[in-house]
Amino acid sequence: MSDDSTYTASFIGDDGAEASTEELTLIDGLPQKSLVRPGSQGDDVNWELDTDSTADTGFVYRSTGVAQHDYS
């Protein structure tokens, strides 16, 4: 972590490879549980904090699919 108000987030894609790493702002001292980011195909992608794993440099987020897409 670079300071007390931010943390490093690693975004892991469906293929298991790291898609990107970003500095995010802590909310009430905690990492965000989930967030939506623009995807490479132009769709917004949902990302969820993986509480079972952390990277050496921060927190890990995994893709949970395209935002507002019905997977049922």
PDB file of N, CA, C, O and CB in Angstrom:
ATOM      1  N   MET A   1       0.838  -1.171   0.000  1.00  0.00           N
ATOM      2  CA  MET A   1       0.000   0.000   0.000  1.00  0.00           C
ATOM      3  C   MET A   1       0.888   1.241   0.000  1.00  0.00           C
ATOM      4  O   MET A   1       1.928   1.287   0.657  1.00  0.00           O
ATOM      5  CB  MET A   1      -0.956  -0.006   1.212  1.00  0.00           C
ATOM      6  N   SER A   2       0.461   2.212  -0.733  1.00  0.00           N
ATOM      7  CA  SER A   2       1.301   3.391  -0.862  1.00  0.00           C
ATOM      8  C   SER A   2       1.104   4.382   0.280  1.00  0.00           C
ATOM      9  O   SER A   2       2.054   5.066   0.660  1.00  0.00           O
ATOM     10  CB  SER A   2       1.025   4.069  -2.173  1.00  0.00           C
ATOM     11  N   ASP A   3      -0.093   4.480   0.836  1.00  0.00           N
ATOM     12  CA  ASP A   3      -0.339   5.324   2.008  1.00  0.00           C
ATOM     13  C   ASP A   3      -1.568   4.802   2.740  1.00  0.00           C
ATOM     14  O   ASP A   3      -2.092   3.743   2.396  1.00  0.00           O
ATOM     15  CB  ASP A   3      -0.531   6.821   1.599  1.00  0.00           C
ATOM     16  N   ASP A   4      -2.029   5.538   3.745  1.00  0.00           N
ATOM     17  CA  ASP A   4      -3.130   5.057   4.573  1.00  0.00           C
ATOM     18  C   ASP A   4      -4.495   5.132   3.910  1.00  0.00           C
ATOM     19  O   ASP A   4      -5.455   4.568   4.435  1.00  0.00           O
ATOM     20  CB  ASP A   4      -3.168   5.828   5.832  1.00  0.00           C
ATOM     21  N   SER A   5      -4.613   5.810   2.772  1.00  0.00           N
ATOM     22  CA  SER A   5      -5.928   5.973   2.163  1.00  0.00           C
ATOM     23  C   SER A   5      -6.096   5.195   0.860  1.00  0.00           C
ATOM     24  O   SER A   5      -7.181   5.197   0.279  1.00  0.00           O
ATOM     25  CB  SER A   5      -6.184   7.425   1.909  1.00  0.00           C
ATOM     26  N   THR A   6      -5.038   4.530   0.394  1.00  0.00           N
ATOM     27  CA  THR A   6      -5.136   3.761  -0.846  1.00  0.00           C
ATOM     28  C   THR A   6      -4.552   2.366  -0.664  1.00  0.00           C
ATOM     29  O   THR A   6      -3.850   2.092   0.309  1.00  0.00           O
ATOM     30  CB  THR A   6      -4.416   4.490  -1.990  1.00  0.00           C
ATOM     31  N   TYR A   7      -4.855   1.490  -1.618  1.00  0.00           N
ATOM     32  CA  TYR A   7      -4.302   0.140  -1.623  1.00  0.00           C
ATOM     33  C   TYR A   7      -4.125  -0.314  -3.064  1.00  0.00           C
ATOM     34  O   TYR A   7      -4.743   0.235  -3.977  1.00  0.00           O
ATOM     35  CB  TYR A   7      -5.216  -0.846  -0.839  1.00  0.00           C
ATOM     36  N   THR A   8      -3.289  -1.307  -3.260  1.00  0.00           N
ATOM     37  CA  THR A   8      -3.045  -1.856  -4.585  1.00  0.00           C
ATOM     38  C   THR A   8      -4.018  -2.992  -4.837  1.00  0.00           C
ATOM     39  O   THR A   8      -4.143  -3.910  -4.026  1.00  0.00           O
ATOM     40  CB  THR A   8      -1.585  -2.341  -4.728  1.00  0.00           C
ATOM     41  N   ALA A   9      -4.706  -2.920  -5.970  1.00  0.00           N
ATOM     42  CA  ALA A   9      -5.666  -3.943  -6.359  1.00  0.00           C
ATOM     43  C   ALA A   9      -5.186  -4.614  -7.639  1.00  0.00           C
ATOM     44  O   ALA A   9      -4.884  -3.941  -8.625  1.00  0.00           O
ATOM     45  CB  ALA A   9      -7.082  -3.336  -6.550  1.00  0.00           C
ATOM     46  N   SER A  10      -5.116  -5.951  -7.619  1.00  0.00           N
ATOM     47  CA  SER A  10      -4.782  -6.732  -8.802  1.00  0.00           C
ATOM     48  C   SER A  10      -6.063  -7.341  -9.344  1.00  0.00           C
ATOM     49  O   SER A  10      -6.811  -7.986  -8.609  1.00  0.00           O
ATOM     50  CB  SER A  10      -3.725  -7.834  -8.480  1.00  0.00           C
ATOM     51  N   PHE A  11      -6.314  -7.136 -10.633  1.00  0.00           N
ATOM     52  CA  PHE A  11      -7.514  -7.651 -11.275  1.00  0.00           C
ATOM     53  C   PHE A  11      -7.130  -8.887 -12.081  1.00  0.00           C
ATOM     54  O   PHE A  11      -6.319  -8.807 -13.004  1.00  0.00           O
ATOM     55  CB  PHE A  11      -8.182  -6.569 -12.184  1.00  0.00           C
ATOM     56  N   ILE A  12      -7.723 -10.045 -11.723  1.00  0.00           N
ATOM     57  CA  ILE A  12      -7.412 -11.315 -12.354  1.00  0.00           C
ATOM     58  C   ILE A  12      -8.568 -11.692 -13.283  1.00  0.00           C
ATOM     59  O   ILE A  12      -9.718 -11.785 -12.854  1.00  0.00           O
ATOM     60  CB  ILE A  12      -7.160 -12.426 -11.287  1.00  0.00           C
ATOM     61  N   GLY A  13      -8.250 -11.903 -14.546  1.00  0.00           N
ATOM     62  CA  GLY A  13      -9.267 -12.228 -15.545  1.00  0.00           C
ATOM     63  C   GLY A  13      -9.725 -13.674 -15.465  1.00  0.00           C
ATOM     64  O   GLY A  13      -9.226 -14.453 -14.653  1.00  0.00           O
ATOM     65  N   ASP A  14     -10.684 -14.024 -16.321  1.00  0.00           N
ATOM     66  CA  ASP A  14     -11.233 -15.380 -16.350  1.00  0.00           C
ATOM     67  C   ASP A  14     -10.176 -16.437 -16.670  1.00  0.00           C
ATOM     68  O   ASP A  14     -10.315 -17.592 -16.268  1.00  0.00           O
ATOM     69  CB  ASP A  14     -12.351 -15.459 -17.366  1.00  0.00           C
ATOM     70  N   ASP A  15      -9.125 -16.051 -17.389  1.00  0.00           N
ATOM     71  CA  ASP A  15      -8.071 -16.990 -17.759  1.00  0.00           C
ATOM     72  C   ASP A  15      -7.028 -17.178 -16.661  1.00  0.00           C
ATOM     73  O   ASP A  15      -6.088 -17.955 -16.832  1.00  0.00           O
ATOM     74  CB  ASP A  15      -7.395 -16.523 -19.019  1.00  0.00           C
ATOM     75  N   GLY A  16      -7.181 -16.476 -15.534  1.00  0.00           N
ATOM     76  CA  GLY A  16      -6.264 -16.592 -14.416  1.00  0.00           C
ATOM     77  C   GLY A  16      -5.070 -15.663 -14.494  1.00  0.00           C
ATOM     78  O   GLY A  16      -4.255 -15.619 -13.573  1.00  0.00           O
ATOM     79  N   ALA A  17      -4.958 -14.917 -15.588  1.00  0.00           N
ATOM     80  CA  ALA A  17      -3.851 -13.976 -15.749  1.00  0.00           C
ATOM     81  C   ALA A  17      -4.240 -12.614 -15.187  1.00  0.00           C
ATOM     82  O   ALA A  17      -5.409 -12.231 -15.203  1.00  0.00           O
ATOM     83  CB  ALA A  17      -3.449 -13.851 -17.236  1.00  0.00           C
ATOM     84  N   GLU A  18      -3.250 -11.899 -14.697  1.00  0.00           N
ATOM     85  CA  GLU A  18      -3.516 -10.564 -14.164  1.00  0.00           C
ATOM     86  C   GLU A  18      -3.865  -9.623 -15.312  1.00  0.00           C
ATOM     87  O   GLU A  18      -3.079  -9.446 -16.242  1.00  0.00           O
ATOM     88  CB  GLU A  18      -2.294 -10.028 -13.367  1.00  0.00           C
ATOM     89  N   ALA A  19      -5.050  -9.023 -15.238  1.00  0.00           N
ATOM     90  CA  ALA A  19      -5.512  -8.109 -16.278  1.00  0.00           C
ATOM     91  C   ALA A  19      -4.934  -6.717 -16.074  1.00  0.00           C
ATOM     92  O   ALA A  19      -4.564  -6.050 -17.040  1.00  0.00           O
ATOM     93  CB  ALA A  19      -7.038  -8.048 -16.296  1.00  0.00           C
ATOM     94  N   SER A  20      -4.855  -6.275 -14.824  1.00  0.00           N
ATOM     95  CA  SER A  20      -4.292  -4.961 -14.519  1.00  0.00           C
ATOM     96  C   SER A  20      -4.061  -4.829 -13.022  1.00  0.00           C
ATOM     97  O   SER A  20      -4.527  -5.644 -12.226  1.00  0.00           O
ATOM     98  CB  SER A  20      -5.220  -3.835 -15.021  1.00  0.00           C
ATOM     99  N   THR A  21      -3.337  -3.795 -12.665  1.00  0.00           N
ATOM    100  CA  THR A  21      -3.107  -3.437 -11.270  1.00  0.00           C
ATOM    101  C   THR A  21      -3.363  -1.948 -11.138  1.00  0.00           C
ATOM    102  O   THR A  21      -2.889  -1.155 -11.951  1.00  0.00           O
ATOM    103  CB  THR A  21      -1.654  -3.811 -10.802  1.00  0.00           C
ATOM    104  N   GLU A  22      -4.116  -1.568 -10.110  1.00  0.00           N
ATOM    105  CA  GLU A  22      -4.461  -0.161  -9.912  1.00  0.00           C
ATOM    106  C   GLU A  22      -4.401   0.197  -8.430  1.00  0.00           C
ATOM    107  O   GLU A  22      -4.519  -0.670  -7.563  1.00  0.00           O
ATOM    108  CB  GLU A  22      -5.863   0.140 -10.479  1.00  0.00           C
ATOM    109  N   GLU A  23      -4.217   1.466  -8.158  1.00  0.00           N
ATOM    110  CA  GLU A  23      -4.333   1.988  -6.797  1.00  0.00           C
ATOM    111  C   GLU A  23      -5.779   2.429  -6.601  1.00  0.00           C
ATOM    112  O   GLU A  23      -6.302   3.219  -7.387  1.00  0.00           O
ATOM    113  CB  GLU A  23      -3.327   3.179  -6.541  1.00  0.00           C
ATOM    114  N   LEU A  24      -6.425   1.921  -5.554  1.00  0.00           N
ATOM    115  CA  LEU A  24      -7.806   2.279  -5.246  1.00  0.00           C
ATOM    116  C   LEU A  24      -7.871   2.924  -3.871  1.00  0.00           C
ATOM    117  O   LEU A  24      -6.963   2.762  -3.055  1.00  0.00           O
ATOM    118  CB  LEU A  24      -8.726   1.039  -5.308  1.00  0.00           C
ATOM    119  N   THR A  25      -8.937   3.647  -3.623  1.00  0.00           N
ATOM    120  CA  THR A  25      -9.141   4.331  -2.352  1.00  0.00           C
ATOM    121  C   THR A  25      -9.847   3.419  -1.363  1.00  0.00           C
ATOM    122  O   THR A  25     -10.850   2.788  -1.698  1.00  0.00           O
ATOM    123  CB  THR A  25      -9.945   5.618  -2.554  1.00  0.00           C
ATOM    124  N   LEU A  26      -9.329   3.351  -0.155  1.00  0.00           N
ATOM    125  CA  LEU A  26      -9.986   2.603   0.915  1.00  0.00           C
ATOM    126  C   LEU A  26     -11.273   3.314   1.309  1.00  0.00           C
ATOM    127  O   LEU A  26     -11.349   4.542   1.260  1.00  0.00           O
ATOM    128  CB  LEU A  26      -9.048   2.444   2.142  1.00  0.00           C
ATOM    129  N   ILE A  27     -12.275   2.552   1.696  1.00  0.00           N
ATOM    130  CA  ILE A  27     -13.536   3.103   2.182  1.00  0.00           C
ATOM    131  C   ILE A  27     -13.656   2.715   3.651  1.00  0.00           C
ATOM    132  O   ILE A  27     -13.739   1.532   3.981  1.00  0.00           O
ATOM    133  CB  ILE A  27     -14.768   2.580   1.340  1.00  0.00           C
ATOM    134  N   ASP A  28     -13.664   3.696   4.516  1.00  0.00           N
ATOM    135  CA  ASP A  28     -13.682   3.462   5.967  1.00  0.00           C
ATOM    136  C   ASP A  28     -12.555   2.516   6.376  1.00  0.00           C
ATOM    137  O   ASP A  28     -12.734   1.681   7.262  1.00  0.00           O
ATOM    138  CB  ASP A  28     -15.046   2.882   6.407  1.00  0.00           C
ATOM    139  N   GLY A  29     -11.390   2.648   5.728  1.00  0.00           N
ATOM    140  CA  GLY A  29     -10.225   1.848   6.068  1.00  0.00           C
ATOM    141  C   GLY A  29     -10.200   0.453   5.487  1.00  0.00           C
ATOM    142  O   GLY A  29      -9.282  -0.314   5.778  1.00  0.00           O
ATOM    143  N   LEU A  30     -11.190   0.098   4.667  1.00  0.00           N
ATOM    144  CA  LEU A  30     -11.285  -1.248   4.098  1.00  0.00           C
ATOM    145  C   LEU A  30     -11.283  -1.207   2.581  1.00  0.00           C
ATOM    146  O   LEU A  30     -11.673  -0.202   1.986  1.00  0.00           O
ATOM    147  CB  LEU A  30     -12.544  -1.950   4.596  1.00  0.00           C
ATOM    148  N   PRO A  31     -10.843  -2.305   1.941  1.00  0.00           N
ATOM    149  CA  PRO A  31     -10.913  -2.362   0.482  1.00  0.00           C
ATOM    150  C   PRO A  31     -12.360  -2.498   0.024  1.00  0.00           C
ATOM    151  O   PRO A  31     -13.204  -3.009   0.760  1.00  0.00           O
ATOM    152  CB  PRO A  31     -10.071  -3.533  -0.056  1.00  0.00           C
ATOM    153  N   GLN A  32     -12.638  -2.048  -1.167  1.00  0.00           N
ATOM    154  CA  GLN A  32     -13.975  -2.170  -1.738  1.00  0.00           C
ATOM    155  C   GLN A  32     -14.292  -3.649  -1.951  1.00  0.00           C
ATOM    156  O   GLN A  32     -13.432  -4.403  -2.408  1.00  0.00           O
ATOM    157  CB  GLN A  32     -14.087  -1.378  -3.076  1.00  0.00           C
ATOM    158  N   LYS A  33     -15.516  -4.075  -1.627  1.00  0.00           N
ATOM    159  CA  LYS A  33     -15.907  -5.474  -1.774  1.00  0.00           C
ATOM    160  C   LYS A  33     -16.144  -5.850  -3.230  1.00  0.00           C
ATOM    161  O   LYS A  33     -15.839  -6.968  -3.644  1.00  0.00           O
ATOM    162  CB  LYS A  33     -17.157  -5.754  -0.962  1.00  0.00           C
ATOM    163  N   SER A  34     -16.686  -4.919  -4.003  1.00  0.00           N
ATOM    164  CA  SER A  34     -16.914  -5.169  -5.421  1.00  0.00           C
ATOM    165  C   SER A  34     -16.934  -3.840  -6.153  1.00  0.00           C
ATOM    166  O   SER A  34     -17.152  -2.787  -5.554  1.00  0.00           O
ATOM    167  CB  SER A  34     -18.239  -5.948  -5.652  1.00  0.00           C
ATOM    168  N   LEU A  35     -16.703  -3.902  -7.449  1.00  0.00           N
ATOM    169  CA  LEU A  35     -16.719  -2.694  -8.259  1.00  0.00           C
ATOM    170  C   LEU A  35     -16.942  -3.049  -9.714  1.00  0.00           C
ATOM    171  O   LEU A  35     -16.840  -4.211 -10.109  1.00  0.00           O
ATOM    172  CB  LEU A  35     -15.415  -1.908  -8.094  1.00  0.00           C
ATOM    173  N   VAL A  36     -17.248  -2.036 -10.507  1.00  0.00           N
ATOM    174  CA  VAL A  36     -17.483  -2.208 -11.934  1.00  0.00           C
ATOM    175  C   VAL A  36     -16.430  -1.400 -12.673  1.00  0.00           C
ATOM    176  O   VAL A  36     -16.207  -0.227 -12.374  1.00  0.00           O
ATOM    177  CB  VAL A  36     -18.933  -1.765 -12.340  1.00  0.00           C
ATOM    178  N   ARG A  37     -15.774  -2.050 -13.656  1.00  0.00           N
ATOM    179  CA  ARG A  37     -14.734  -1.419 -14.469  1.00  0.00           C
ATOM    180  C   ARG A  37     -15.045  -1.644 -15.935  1.00  0.00           C
ATOM    181  O   ARG A  37     -15.673  -2.644 -16.282  1.00  0.00           O
ATOM    182  CB  ARG A  37     -13.329  -1.974 -14.115  1.00  0.00           C
ATOM    183  N   PRO A  38     -14.621  -0.738 -16.804  1.00  0.00           N
ATOM    184  CA  PRO A  38     -14.783  -0.966 -18.246  1.00  0.00           C
ATOM    185  C   PRO A  38     -13.973  -2.184 -18.684  1.00  0.00           C
ATOM    186  O   PRO A  38     -12.822  -2.357 -18.282  1.00  0.00           O
ATOM    187  CB  PRO A  38     -14.348   0.285 -19.051  1.00  0.00           C
ATOM    188  N   GLY A  39     -14.590  -3.021 -19.511  1.00  0.00           N
ATOM    189  CA  GLY A  39     -13.905  -4.193 -20.032  1.00  0.00           C
ATOM    190  C   GLY A  39     -13.289  -3.925 -21.390  1.00  0.00           C
ATOM    191  O   GLY A  39     -13.534  -2.880 -21.993  1.00  0.00           O
ATOM    192  N   SER A  40     -12.498  -4.854 -21.868  1.00  0.00           N
ATOM    193  CA  SER A  40     -11.799  -4.684 -23.139  1.00  0.00           C
ATOM    194  C   SER A  40     -12.741  -4.746 -24.339  1.00  0.00           C
ATOM    195  O   SER A  40     -12.409  -4.230 -25.407  1.00  0.00           O
ATOM    196  CB  SER A  40     -10.728  -5.740 -23.281  1.00  0.00           C
ATOM    197  N   GLN A  41     -13.902  -5.365 -24.182  1.00  0.00           N
ATOM    198  CA  GLN A  41     -14.867  -5.479 -25.276  1.00  0.00           C
ATOM    199  C   GLN A  41     -15.882  -4.346 -25.284  1.00  0.00           C
ATOM    200  O   GLN A  41     -16.829  -4.368 -26.070  1.00  0.00           O
ATOM    201  CB  GLN A  41     -15.590  -6.799 -25.190  1.00  0.00           C
ATOM    202  N   GLY A  42     -15.694  -3.357 -24.418  1.00  0.00           N
ATOM    203  CA  GLY A  42     -16.604  -2.222 -24.357  1.00  0.00           C
ATOM    204  C   GLY A  42     -17.714  -2.364 -23.331  1.00  0.00           C
ATOM    205  O   GLY A  42     -18.410  -1.392 -23.038  1.00  0.00           O
ATOM    206  N   ASP A  43     -17.892  -3.564 -22.777  1.00  0.00           N
ATOM    207  CA  ASP A  43     -18.893  -3.782 -21.743  1.00  0.00           C
ATOM    208  C   ASP A  43     -18.282  -3.518 -20.367  1.00  0.00           C
ATOM    209  O   ASP A  43     -17.080  -3.702 -20.177  1.00  0.00           O
ATOM    210  CB  ASP A  43     -19.459  -5.219 -21.822  1.00  0.00           C
ATOM    211  N   ASP A  44     -19.096  -3.092 -19.419  1.00  0.00           N
ATOM    212  CA  ASP A  44     -18.640  -2.948 -18.041  1.00  0.00           C
ATOM    213  C   ASP A  44     -18.581  -4.333 -17.401  1.00  0.00           C
ATOM    214  O   ASP A  44     -19.469  -5.158 -17.616  1.00  0.00           O
ATOM    215  CB  ASP A  44     -19.578  -1.995 -17.232  1.00  0.00           C
ATOM    216  N   VAL A  45     -17.535  -4.586 -16.616  1.00  0.00           N
ATOM    217  CA  VAL A  45     -17.312  -5.883 -15.988  1.00  0.00           C
ATOM    218  C   VAL A  45     -17.385  -5.735 -14.480  1.00  0.00           C
ATOM    219  O   VAL A  45     -16.818  -4.799 -13.916  1.00  0.00           O
ATOM    220  CB  VAL A  45     -15.953  -6.477 -16.411  1.00  0.00           C
ATOM    221  N   ASN A  46     -18.083  -6.660 -13.821  1.00  0.00           N
ATOM    222  CA  ASN A  46     -18.145  -6.710 -12.361  1.00  0.00           C
ATOM    223  C   ASN A  46     -16.891  -7.398 -11.838  1.00  0.00           C
ATOM    224  O   ASN A  46     -16.450  -8.402 -12.398  1.00  0.00           O
ATOM    225  CB  ASN A  46     -19.428  -7.452 -11.876  1.00  0.00           C
ATOM    226  N   TRP A  47     -16.318  -6.861 -10.769  1.00  0.00           N
ATOM    227  CA  TRP A  47     -15.156  -7.442 -10.107  1.00  0.00           C
ATOM    228  C   TRP A  47     -15.473  -7.584  -8.628  1.00  0.00           C
ATOM    229  O   TRP A  47     -16.040  -6.673  -8.025  1.00  0.00           O
ATOM    230  CB  TRP A  47     -13.879  -6.572 -10.327  1.00  0.00           C
ATOM    231  N   GLU A  48     -15.112  -8.723  -8.035  1.00  0.00           N
ATOM    232  CA  GLU A  48     -15.384  -8.980  -6.628  1.00  0.00           C
ATOM    233  C   GLU A  48     -14.082  -9.290  -5.907  1.00  0.00           C
ATOM    234  O   GLU A  48     -13.224 -10.004  -6.426  1.00  0.00           O
ATOM    235  CB  GLU A  48     -16.389 -10.140  -6.464  1.00  0.00           C
ATOM    236  N   LEU A  49     -13.946  -8.746  -4.704  1.00  0.00           N
ATOM    237  CA  LEU A  49     -12.763  -8.985  -3.884  1.00  0.00           C
ATOM    238  C   LEU A  49     -12.691 -10.463  -3.529  1.00  0.00           C
ATOM    239  O   LEU A  49     -13.663 -11.035  -3.035  1.00  0.00           O
ATOM    240  CB  LEU A  49     -12.787  -8.111  -2.602  1.00  0.00           C
ATOM    241  N   ASP A  50     -11.553 -11.075  -3.776  1.00  0.00           N
ATOM    242  CA  ASP A  50     -11.314 -12.469  -3.415  1.00  0.00           C
ATOM    243  C   ASP A  50     -10.743 -12.475  -2.008  1.00  0.00           C
ATOM    244  O   ASP A  50      -9.556 -12.216  -1.813  1.00  0.00           O
ATOM    245  CB  ASP A  50     -10.344 -13.182  -4.433  1.00  0.00           C
ATOM    246  N   THR A  51     -11.583 -12.768  -1.031  1.00  0.00           N
ATOM    247  CA  THR A  51     -11.155 -12.710   0.370  1.00  0.00           C
ATOM    248  C   THR A  51     -10.259 -13.882   0.754  1.00  0.00           C
ATOM    249  O   THR A  51      -9.651 -13.867   1.824  1.00  0.00           O
ATOM    250  CB  THR A  51     -12.365 -12.679   1.281  1.00  0.00           C
ATOM    251  N   ASP A  52     -10.169 -14.902  -0.106  1.00  0.00           N
ATOM    252  CA  ASP A  52      -9.325 -16.061   0.184  1.00  0.00           C
ATOM    253  C   ASP A  52      -7.888 -15.895  -0.296  1.00  0.00           C
ATOM    254  O   ASP A  52      -7.017 -16.690   0.056  1.00  0.00           O
ATOM    255  CB  ASP A  52      -9.920 -17.287  -0.443  1.00  0.00           C
ATOM    256  N   SER A  53      -7.644 -14.870  -1.092  1.00  0.00           N
ATOM    257  CA  SER A  53      -6.274 -14.680  -1.571  1.00  0.00           C
ATOM    258  C   SER A  53      -5.943 -13.196  -1.646  1.00  0.00           C
ATOM    259  O   SER A  53      -6.802 -12.356  -1.918  1.00  0.00           O
ATOM    260  CB  SER A  53      -6.081 -15.342  -2.951  1.00  0.00           C
ATOM    261  N   THR A  54      -4.700 -12.908  -1.402  1.00  0.00           N
ATOM    262  CA  THR A  54      -4.185 -11.551  -1.564  1.00  0.00           C
ATOM    263  C   THR A  54      -2.872 -11.641  -2.308  1.00  0.00           C
ATOM    264  O   THR A  54      -2.126 -12.608  -2.159  1.00  0.00           O
ATOM    265  CB  THR A  54      -4.006 -10.831  -0.188  1.00  0.00           C
ATOM    266  N   ALA A  55      -2.601 -10.648  -3.093  1.00  0.00           N
ATOM    267  CA  ALA A  55      -1.313 -10.572  -3.781  1.00  0.00           C
ATOM    268  C   ALA A  55      -0.262 -10.102  -2.787  1.00  0.00           C
ATOM    269  O   ALA A  55      -0.598  -9.585  -1.721  1.00  0.00           O
ATOM    270  CB  ALA A  55      -1.383  -9.615  -5.015  1.00  0.00           C
ATOM    271  N   ASP A  56       1.005 -10.278  -3.130  1.00  0.00           N
ATOM    272  CA  ASP A  56       2.077  -9.822  -2.243  1.00  0.00           C
ATOM    273  C   ASP A  56       2.009  -8.314  -2.028  1.00  0.00           C
ATOM    274  O   ASP A  56       2.432  -7.804  -0.992  1.00  0.00           O
ATOM    275  CB  ASP A  56       3.446 -10.208  -2.815  1.00  0.00           C
ATOM    276  N   THR A  57       1.471  -7.611  -3.019  1.00  0.00           N
ATOM    277  CA  THR A  57       1.460  -6.155  -2.959  1.00  0.00           C
ATOM    278  C   THR A  57       0.090  -5.561  -2.663  1.00  0.00           C
ATOM    279  O   THR A  57      -0.034  -4.337  -2.604  1.00  0.00           O
ATOM    280  CB  THR A  57       1.963  -5.604  -4.244  1.00  0.00           C
ATOM    281  N   GLY A  58      -0.941  -6.374  -2.474  1.00  0.00           N
ATOM    282  CA  GLY A  58      -2.261  -5.806  -2.223  1.00  0.00           C
ATOM    283  C   GLY A  58      -3.367  -6.830  -2.248  1.00  0.00           C
ATOM    284  O   GLY A  58      -3.181  -7.970  -1.822  1.00  0.00           O
ATOM    285  N   PHE A  59      -4.518  -6.425  -2.746  1.00  0.00           N
ATOM    286  CA  PHE A  59      -5.710  -7.248  -2.758  1.00  0.00           C
ATOM    287  C   PHE A  59      -6.021  -7.738  -4.159  1.00  0.00           C
ATOM    288  O   PHE A  59      -5.670  -7.092  -5.147  1.00  0.00           O
ATOM    289  CB  PHE A  59      -6.888  -6.481  -2.198  1.00  0.00           C
ATOM    290  N   VAL A  60      -6.696  -8.906  -4.240  1.00  0.00           N
ATOM    291  CA  VAL A  60      -7.006  -9.536  -5.518  1.00  0.00           C
ATOM    292  C   VAL A  60      -8.503  -9.437  -5.792  1.00  0.00           C
ATOM    293  O   VAL A  60      -9.328  -9.721  -4.923  1.00  0.00           O
ATOM    294  CB  VAL A  60      -6.547 -11.013  -5.529  1.00  0.00           C
ATOM    295  N   TYR A  61      -8.839  -9.027  -7.022  1.00  0.00           N
ATOM    296  CA  TYR A  61     -10.221  -8.996  -7.488  1.00  0.00           C
ATOM    297  C   TYR A  61     -10.358  -9.958  -8.650  1.00  0.00           C
ATOM    298  O   TYR A  61      -9.462 -10.066  -9.488  1.00  0.00           O
ATOM    299  CB  TYR A  61     -10.649  -7.560  -7.902  1.00  0.00           C
ATOM    300  N   ARG A  62     -11.495 -10.666  -8.699  1.00  0.00           N
ATOM    301  CA  ARG A  62     -11.764 -11.607  -9.784  1.00  0.00           C
ATOM    302  C   ARG A  62     -13.026 -11.180 -10.523  1.00  0.00           C
ATOM    303  O   ARG A  62     -13.976 -10.671  -9.927  1.00  0.00           O
ATOM    304  CB  ARG A  62     -11.909 -13.055  -9.243  1.00  0.00           C
ATOM    305  N   SER A  63     -13.011 -11.397 -11.814  1.00  0.00           N
ATOM    306  CA  SER A  63     -14.148 -11.047 -12.663  1.00  0.00           C
ATOM    307  C   SER A  63     -15.335 -11.946 -12.344  1.00  0.00           C
ATOM    308  O   SER A  63     -15.191 -13.162 -12.217  1.00  0.00           O
ATOM    309  CB  SER A  63     -13.771 -11.161 -14.153  1.00  0.00           C
ATOM    310  N   THR A  64     -16.511 -11.333 -12.218  1.00  0.00           N
ATOM    311  CA  THR A  64     -17.735 -12.114 -12.011  1.00  0.00           C
ATOM    312  C   THR A  64     -18.681 -11.987 -13.196  1.00  0.00           C
ATOM    313  O   THR A  64     -19.826 -12.432 -13.127  1.00  0.00           O
ATOM    314  CB  THR A  64     -18.442 -11.668 -10.731  1.00  0.00           C
ATOM    315  N   GLY A  65     -18.209 -11.381 -14.287  1.00  0.00           N
ATOM    316  CA  GLY A  65     -19.012 -11.296 -15.505  1.00  0.00           C
ATOM    317  C   GLY A  65     -19.365  -9.880 -15.900  1.00  0.00           C
ATOM    318  O   GLY A  65     -19.013  -8.907 -15.232  1.00  0.00           O
ATOM    319  N   VAL A  66     -20.066  -9.804 -16.996  1.00  0.00           N
ATOM    320  CA  VAL A  66     -20.469  -8.507 -17.558  1.00  0.00           C
ATOM    321  C   VAL A  66     -21.574  -7.910 -16.697  1.00  0.00           C
ATOM    322  O   VAL A  66     -22.525  -8.595 -16.321  1.00  0.00           O
ATOM    323  CB  VAL A  66     -20.947  -8.658 -19.037  1.00  0.00           C
ATOM    324  N   ALA A  67     -21.436  -6.629 -16.393  1.00  0.00           N
ATOM    325  CA  ALA A  67     -22.437  -5.941 -15.578  1.00  0.00           C
ATOM    326  C   ALA A  67     -23.792  -5.944 -16.266  1.00  0.00           C
ATOM    327  O   ALA A  67     -23.892  -5.742 -17.476  1.00  0.00           O
ATOM    328  CB  ALA A  67     -21.997  -4.504 -15.288  1.00  0.00           C
ATOM    329  N   GLN A  68     -24.823  -6.175 -15.481  1.00  0.00           N
ATOM    330  CA  GLN A  68     -26.217  -6.142 -15.915  1.00  0.00           C
ATOM    331  C   GLN A  68     -26.520  -7.173 -16.999  1.00  0.00           C
ATOM    332  O   GLN A  68     -27.406  -6.972 -17.830  1.00  0.00           O
ATOM    333  CB  GLN A  68     -26.563  -4.764 -16.419  1.00  0.00           C
ATOM    334  N   HIS A  69     -25.762  -8.299 -16.979  1.00  0.00           N
ATOM    335  CA  HIS A  69     -25.998  -9.390 -17.935  1.00  0.00           C
ATOM    336  C   HIS A  69     -26.675 -10.527 -17.186  1.00  0.00           C
ATOM    337  O   HIS A  69     -26.247 -10.891 -16.091  1.00  0.00           O
ATOM    338  CB  HIS A  69     -24.658  -9.874 -18.610  1.00  0.00           C
ATOM    339  N   ASP A  70     -27.709 -11.079 -17.758  1.00  0.00           N
ATOM    340  CA  ASP A  70     -28.449 -12.169 -17.132  1.00  0.00           C
ATOM    341  C   ASP A  70     -27.807 -13.498 -17.519  1.00  0.00           C
ATOM    342  O   ASP A  70     -27.874 -13.913 -18.676  1.00  0.00           O
ATOM    343  CB  ASP A  70     -29.947 -12.138 -17.547  1.00  0.00           C
ATOM    344  N   TYR A  71     -27.170 -14.177 -16.524  1.00  0.00           N
ATOM    345  CA  TYR A  71     -26.497 -15.437 -16.777  1.00  0.00           C
ATOM    346  C   TYR A  71     -27.367 -16.643 -16.481  1.00  0.00           C
ATOM    347  O   TYR A  71     -26.889 -17.775 -16.557  1.00  0.00           O
ATOM    348  CB  TYR A  71     -25.249 -15.513 -15.970  1.00  0.00           C
ATOM    349  N   SER A  72     -28.643 -16.430 -16.142  1.00  0.00           N
ATOM    350  CA  SER A  72     -29.490 -17.569 -15.796  1.00  0.00           C
ATOM    351  C   SER A  72     -30.036 -18.282 -17.001  1.00  0.00           C
ATOM    352  O   SER A  72     -30.766 -19.262 -16.860  1.00  0.00           O
ATOM    353  CB  SER A  72     -30.620 -17.125 -14.937  1.00  0.00           C
TER     354      SER A  72
END
